[in-house]
Amino acid sequence: MRKGLRARFFAALLPALSRGHVALSEPWRKKLLGSLAGKVLEIGPGTGVNLAYLPDGVCWIGLEPNPYFHPRLQRALSLKGLPGEVLLGRAEAIPLPEGSVEAVVATLVLCSVEDPKRALGEILRVLKPGGRFVFLEHVAAPQGSCLRRAQDLFCPLWTFLGDGCHPNRETLALIREAGFARVEAEAFGLPLPLVAPHVAGVAWKG
């Protein structure tokens, strides 16, 4: 699990860092999260901003590797009034049974997991047949572009300062290759340095 000074520093810094992104990406968050139902697993919920977009009646499970986020998540869950719990764990080893959730949520998460292929395999495992994986992620710019060269150049420093975040990760390609029955995604840009390209969408388990 993520511990120590870096984890504590990132937990203290993220609320201020994420505020702008949440405002910019709100239309996609509303679209993706507003129709979810049943048991919903969110991977890397951080400060819990997505709870505001979930409908009443869902049972929410937050899997967060940084323990310094847990008190904030517990408060956010209580304020929202949803049943649920916060678990300590990693996306590469989700501590839930196979086929146990109707939906999995990841927003700005797959950029920072250590093994995205294994994490996507775990997401498929815990989803029920017909279940949805909803995602909103920043992604690599096209190969050969100036932005992609900048992403590649600054990746080591960005990853160190951003709690493992990779600005040049080909996340949508990884999702398409993971074994989902169907993937629908929308590409768009946000006015952000280095991580402007984004994708949002849904992947269904067969």
C-alpha positions in Angstrom: 0.0 0.0 0.0 1.1 3.6 -0.5 2.5 4.8 2.8 5.0 7.3 4.1 5.6 11.0 3.5 4.8 10.9 -0.3 1.4 9.3 0.3 0.6 11.8 3.1 1.8 14.7 0.9 -0.3 13.6 -2.1 -3.4 13.1 0.1 -3.0 16.7 1.4 -2.4 18.1 -2.0 -5.0 16.3 -4.2 -8.1 18.2 -3.1 -6.7 21.5 -4.4 -5.2 19.8 -7.5 -8.4 18.0 -8.4 -10.9 20.9 -8.0 -10.2 22.3 -11.4 -10.4 19.0 -13.2 -13.6 18.0 -11.5 -15.2 21.3 -12.8 -13.9 20.8 -16.3 -14.9 17.1 -16.5 -18.3 17.4 -14.7 -20.5 16.7 -17.9 -18.7 13.4 -18.4 -18.9 12.4 -14.8 -22.6 13.1 -14.7 -23.2 11.1 -17.9 -21.1 8.1 -16.7 -22.1 7.9 -13.1 -25.7 9.1 -13.0 -27.2 5.8 -14.3 -25.3 3.3 -12.2 -27.2 0.9 -9.9 -26.6 -1.9 -7.6 -23.2 -2.6 -6.0 -20.6 -0.1 -7.4 -16.8 -0.5 -6.9 -14.8 2.6 -7.3 -11.0 2.1 -7.7 -8.8 4.9 -6.3 -11.6 7.2 -5.2 -9.1 9.6 -3.6 -11.1 12.4 -2.0 -14.5 11.0 -3.0 -15.6 13.6 -5.5 -17.5 11.0 -7.6 -19.9 10.2 -4.8 -21.7 13.5 -5.6 -22.7 12.1 -9.0 -23.9 8.7 -7.9 -27.7 8.1 -7.7 -29.4 7.2 -4.5 -29.7 3.5 -3.8 -26.3 2.3 -5.0 -24.1 0.4 -2.6 -20.6 2.0 -2.9 -17.3 0.3 -2.3 -14.2 2.4 -2.5 -10.8 0.6 -3.0 -8.1 3.1 -2.1 -4.4 2.3 -1.7 -3.5 5.5 0.1 -4.7 5.2 3.7 -4.5 8.9 4.3 -7.5 9.4 2.0 -9.7 7.0 4.1 -10.9 9.4 6.8 -12.0 11.9 4.1 -13.7 9.1 2.1 -15.6 7.9 5.2 -16.9 11.4 5.8 -17.9 11.9 2.2 -19.8 8.6 2.2 -21.6 9.5 5.4 -22.6 12.9 4.0 -23.9 11.3 0.8 -25.9 8.8 2.9 -25.1 5.8 0.8 -24.5 2.3 2.2 -20.9 1.2 1.6 -17.4 0.8 2.8 -13.8 1.9 2.2 -11.2 -0.9 1.6 -7.4 -0.7 1.6 -6.1 -2.4 -1.5 -4.7 -2.2 -5.0 -6.5 -2.5 -8.4 -4.1 -5.3 -9.3 -5.5 -7.5 -6.4 -9.1 -6.4 -5.8 -10.3 -8.1 -2.5 -13.8 -9.0 -3.7 -15.2 -12.3 -5.1 -15.6 -13.0 -8.8 -18.8 -11.5 -10.3 -19.7 -9.5 -7.2 -20.4 -6.0 -8.5 -22.7 -4.4 -11.2 -20.3 -1.6 -12.0 -16.7 -0.6 -11.6 -15.6 3.1 -11.8 -12.2 4.5 -12.5 -11.5 8.2 -13.0 -7.9 9.3 -13.4 -6.7 6.0 -12.0 -5.4 3.7 -14.7 -2.6 6.2 -15.4 -1.1 5.5 -12.0 -1.6 1.8 -11.3 1.6 -0.2 -11.5 0.3 -2.9 -13.8 -2.7 -1.7 -15.8 -3.2 -5.0 -17.6 -3.5 -6.9 -14.4 -5.8 -4.2 -13.0 -8.1 -4.5 -16.0 -8.1 -8.3 -15.6 -9.2 -7.8 -12.0 -12.0 -5.4 -13.0 -13.3 -8.0 -15.5 -13.1 -10.7 -12.8 -15.2 -8.8 -10.2 -17.9 -7.6 -12.6 -21.0 -9.6 -13.0 -21.9 -10.8 -16.5 -23.3 -7.7 -18.3 -21.7 -5.4 -15.8 -20.2 -2.1 -16.7 -16.7 -0.6 -16.3 -17.0 3.2 -16.6 -13.9 5.2 -17.0 -12.6 8.8 -17.4 -8.9 9.0 -18.0 -6.2 11.2 -19.4 -4.3 9.5 -22.1 -1.2 9.7 -24.3 -1.1 12.2 -27.1 -0.7 10.8 -30.7 2.8 9.4 -31.5 5.0 12.0 -33.2 3.1 15.0 -31.8 4.9 17.8 -29.8 2.7 17.0 -26.8 3.6 13.3 -26.9 7.3 14.1 -27.0 6.8 16.4 -24.0 4.8 13.6 -22.2 7.6 11.2 -22.8 10.3 13.7 -21.8 8.7 14.7 -18.5 7.2 11.3 -17.6 9.8 10.3 -15.0 9.4 13.6 -13.1 5.7 13.7 -13.5 5.4 10.1 -12.2 7.5 10.9 -9.2 5.6 14.0 -8.2 2.1 12.6 -9.2 2.0 9.5 -7.1 2.8 7.2 -10.0 0.8 9.0 -12.7 2.1 8.3 -16.3 1.1 11.1 -18.7 2.0 9.0 -21.8 0.0 5.8 -21.0 -2.0 4.3 -23.9 -5.0 3.6 -21.6 -7.8 3.3 -24.1 -5.8 0.7 -26.1 -5.2 -1.3 -22.9 -9.0 -1.2 -22.2 -9.8 -2.3 -25.7 -7.4 -5.2 -25.4 -8.5 -6.4 -22.0 -11.2 -8.7 -23.1 -14.4 -6.7 -22.7 -17.4 -7.7 -24.9 -17.9 -4.1 -26.0 -16.1 -0.8 -25.5 -17.6 2.6 -26.3 -15.4 5.7 -25.7 -15.3 9.4 -26.5 -12.1 11.3 -27.0 -11.9 14.9 -25.9 -9.4 17.5 -24.7 -9.3 19.6 -21.6 -7.2 22.8 -21.1 -4.6 21.2 -19.0 -0.8 21.1 -19.4 0.8 17.8 -20.5 -2.4 15.8 -19.8 -4.9 17.5 -22.2 -6.0 14.4 -24.1 -8.8 12.5 -22.4 -11.2 9.6 -23.0 -14.4 8.7 -21.3 -16.6 5.7 -21.9 -18.1 2.4 -20.9 -16.8 -1.2 -21.3 -19.2 -4.1 -20.9 -18.4 -7.6 -19.6 -19.9 -10.3 -21.7 
